[in-house]
Amino acid sequence: MVQQETPNGPAQQPPRVPQNRAPGNQYGEHRSNPWRPLFVVALVIFVVSLFVGSWISIEALRGRGNANAEDASALSNPVLVNGGPTLTPAQVAAAKAAAAGVVRAGAETNNAAATTTTSAPGTTHAPATSTIKPADAVAVPTEVGGFSLDSVDDPALLAAIKGALGDQSDHYGVVVRRLSDGRTASLNPDKVFYAASTFKLTVLYQAELQHTEGNLNFNDSLTLRDSDVSQDLGTLSELGIGAGDSLTVAQALWAMVTLSDNTTAVALLHLLGEANIDASLANLGLTHTSVSTTDLPTTAADMELLMESIVRGRGLDAESVVDARNDLLHQETRNGIPSGVPANVPVGNKTGTWSDGTADDATHDVAFVDAPNGTYVIAVLSDRSYSWDPIVAVSKAVYAVLQGE
């Protein structure tokens, strides 16, 4: 037997132990255990199983975390879950092209991107523009971003509006303007009305403005307070939420516009600031509209200018324009202006109604209409209670004149 060298000389061999000596004696000797191989195999299997099990658990938790992150801003109610703006790169590109006035007449790819519409939430639509000039327009329009800054009064258009209203004209304020050439008509444009739910259009604009400026994240959470919920007029139950519940800013905007929900509107109003909204409206040129008073005054001229500012993207980037249009295109109350145009024509609108037997009675509708001959904006306000037929009549008359029918 070969001895190992140590600093003190050859290592000593351990004394031999009789083979029948029991294991565990004073020399620490032990015999070979027949169960040892099985123990080693079991240990290896256990360690491998532990590793694999841990890896699977980690991946499962990671996947759950990603799912939670994706769903953190979504409620179980599909109205809200599907309500947020979702833009594909192609849709953003189409919106930028339209906002820059690059839509070319006759170019099928651009026309398809500019006019496609669907009822599915989350679909986006680029504003349609037109270079068609009506035969009776006198002034040559100045085109900026695909829209005219000029206004051309159209007597035929005004006559059609008056004819549709008949002896009710004094109770209405109407302003119409086609954006491609400025062809316009107005009836009692500065008559002051109680805004009712058309004030939500001011909130929508302010939200898109702050989003454009980088001061508002649409994925941020908005918690509903008791004071917000106290303003509910019956739509909150459709959303399945109440005081203390949270939703994203995008979901709140969707509910406010499409359902005309008051609770989310008031919550957004507090978030954005009444003074900020009024300042933005004044900057756009609105002269009578304010959200800083319970009177909520507005005029047809102001509402037309506000909707036009949204469609034209005044102060807004292309994505915000598309997002605002998308919300308005899915507004569920279609009793007014949308009912006066062919069903295949995209209309984005915001209504406002109120009835208490006073001068604050209101039936309003403000819309953009992506008509074949060019997008136009129309505001029809009245001091009538839930009276839709005159608004439908005005809408039909305006569409017929602007389409040359």
Secondary structure as the mmCIF struct_conf table of DSSP 4:
data_model
#
loop_
_struct_conf.conf_type_id
_struct_conf.id
_struct_conf.beg_label_comp_id
_struct_conf.beg_label_asym_id
_struct_conf.beg_label_seq_id
_struct_conf.end_label_comp_id
_struct_conf.end_label_asym_id
_struct_conf.end_label_seq_id
HELX_LH_PP_P HELX_LH_PP_P1 VAL A 2 GLN A 4
STRN STRN1 GLU A 5 THR A 6
TURN_TY1_P TURN_TY1_P1 PRO A 7 ASN A 8
STRN STRN2 GLY A 9 PRO A 10
HELX_LH_PP_P HELX_LH_PP_P2 ALA A 11 ARG A 16
TURN_TY1_P TURN_TY1_P2 GLN A 19 ASN A 20
BEND BEND1 ARG A 21 ARG A 21
HELX_LH_PP_P HELX_LH_PP_P3 ALA A 22 ALA A 22
BEND BEND2 PRO A 23 GLY A 24
TURN_TY1_P TURN_TY1_P3 GLN A 26 TYR A 27
HELX_LH_PP_P HELX_LH_PP_P4 ARG A 31 ASN A 33
TURN_TY1_P TURN_TY1_P4 PRO A 34 TRP A 35
HELX_RH_AL_P HELX_RH_AL_P1 ARG A 36 ASP A 71
TURN_TY1_P TURN_TY1_P5 ALA A 72 SER A 73
BEND BEND3 SER A 76 ASN A 77
HELX_RH_AL_P HELX_RH_AL_P2 PRO A 78 VAL A 81
TURN_TY1_P TURN_TY1_P6 ASN A 82 GLY A 83
BEND BEND4 GLY A 84 GLY A 84
HELX_RH_AL_P HELX_RH_AL_P3 PRO A 89 ALA A 99
TURN_TY1_P TURN_TY1_P7 ALA A 100 GLY A 101
HELX_LH_PP_P HELX_LH_PP_P5 VAL A 103 ARG A 104
TURN_TY1_P TURN_TY1_P8 ALA A 105 GLY A 106
HELX_RH_AL_P HELX_RH_AL_P4 GLU A 108 THR A 115
BEND BEND5 SER A 119 ALA A 120
TURN_TY1_P TURN_TY1_P9 PRO A 121 GLY A 122
HELX_LH_PP_P HELX_LH_PP_P6 ALA A 126 ALA A 128
TURN_TY1_P TURN_TY1_P10 ALA A 135 ASP A 136
BEND BEND6 ALA A 139 ALA A 139
HELX_LH_PP_P HELX_LH_PP_P7 VAL A 140 THR A 142
STRN STRN3 GLU A 143 VAL A 144
TURN_TY1_P TURN_TY1_P11 GLY A 145 GLY A 146
STRN STRN4 PHE A 147 SER A 148
STRN STRN5 VAL A 152 ASP A 153
HELX_RH_AL_P HELX_RH_AL_P5 PRO A 155 LEU A 165
HELX_RH_3T_P HELX_RH_3T_P1 GLY A 166 HIS A 171
STRN STRN6 TYR A 172 ARG A 178
TURN_TY1_P TURN_TY1_P12 LEU A 179 ASP A 181
STRN STRN7 ARG A 183 LEU A 187
BEND BEND7 ASN A 188 ASN A 188
TURN_TY1_P TURN_TY1_P13 PRO A 189 ASP A 190
STRN STRN8 PHE A 193 TYR A 194
HELX_RH_3T_P HELX_RH_3T_P2 ALA A 196 PHE A 199
HELX_RH_AL_P HELX_RH_AL_P6 LYS A 200 THR A 212
TURN_TY1_P TURN_TY1_P14 GLU A 213 GLY A 214
BEND BEND8 ASN A 215 ASN A 215
TURN_TY1_P TURN_TY1_P15 PHE A 218 ASN A 219
BEND BEND9 ASP A 220 ASP A 220
STRN STRN9 SER A 221 THR A 223
HELX_LH_PP_P HELX_LH_PP_P8 LEU A 224 ARG A 225
HELX_RH_AL_P HELX_RH_AL_P7 ASP A 226 VAL A 229
TURN_TY1_P TURN_TY1_P16 SER A 230 GLN A 231
BEND BEND10 GLY A 234 GLY A 234
HELX_RH_AL_P HELX_RH_AL_P8 LEU A 236 LEU A 239
TURN_TY1_P TURN_TY1_P17 GLY A 240 GLY A 240
TURN_TY1_P TURN_TY1_P18 ALA A 243 GLY A 244
STRN STRN10 SER A 246 THR A 248
HELX_RH_AL_P HELX_RH_AL_P9 VAL A 249 THR A 258
BEND BEND11 LEU A 259 LEU A 259
HELX_RH_AL_P HELX_RH_AL_P10 ASN A 262 LEU A 272
HELX_RH_AL_P HELX_RH_AL_P11 GLU A 274 LEU A 284
TURN_TY1_P TURN_TY1_P19 GLY A 285 GLY A 285
BEND BEND12 THR A 287 HIS A 288
BEND BEND13 VAL A 291 THR A 293
TURN_TY1_P TURN_TY1_P20 THR A 294 ASP A 295
STRN STRN11 PRO A 297 THR A 298
HELX_RH_AL_P HELX_RH_AL_P12 ALA A 300 ARG A 312
TURN_TY1_P TURN_TY1_P21 GLY A 313 GLY A 315
HELX_RH_AL_P HELX_RH_AL_P13 ALA A 318 LEU A 329
TURN_TY1_P TURN_TY1_P22 HIS A 330 HIS A 330
BEND BEND14 GLU A 332 GLU A 332
BEND BEND15 ASN A 335 GLY A 336
HELX_RH_3T_P HELX_RH_3T_P3 ILE A 337 GLY A 340
BEND BEND16 VAL A 341 VAL A 341
TURN_TY1_P TURN_TY1_P23 ALA A 343 ASN A 344
BEND BEND17 VAL A 345 VAL A 345
STRN STRN12 VAL A 347 TRP A 354
BEND BEND18 ASP A 356 THR A 358
TURN_TY1_P TURN_TY1_P24 ALA A 359 ASP A 360
STRN STRN13 ALA A 362 ALA A 371
TURN_TY1_P TURN_TY1_P25 PRO A 372 ASN A 373
STRN STRN14 GLY A 374 SER A 382
BEND BEND19 ASP A 383 TYR A 386
HELX_RH_AL_P HELX_RH_AL_P14 ASP A 389 LEU A 402
TURN_TY1_P TURN_TY1_P26 GLN A 403 GLY A 404
#
